[in-house]
């Protein structure tokens, strides 16, 4: 294999290329859609009790208002569910 990072190096070499701007603008809605779809699937798989709704309602503002990694929030919710507190 010649160089596994050729595309990466070319991407960094031409940061102001018009193609990069088009690709970035095209990836934004795709990324947002995948994140929303993943959250929807996880929410559908969870129980629909008031405990779960309370945890979800607390997790959303916490994620949006702080710089806490969302994986910690997900891990906390999983631990609460694993301990049968939800």
Secondary structure, 3 states (H helix, E strand, C coil): CCCCCHHHHHHHHCCCCHHHHHHHHHHHHHHHHHHHHHHHHHHHHCCCCHHHHHHHHHHHHHHHHCCCCHHHHHHHHHHHHHCCCC
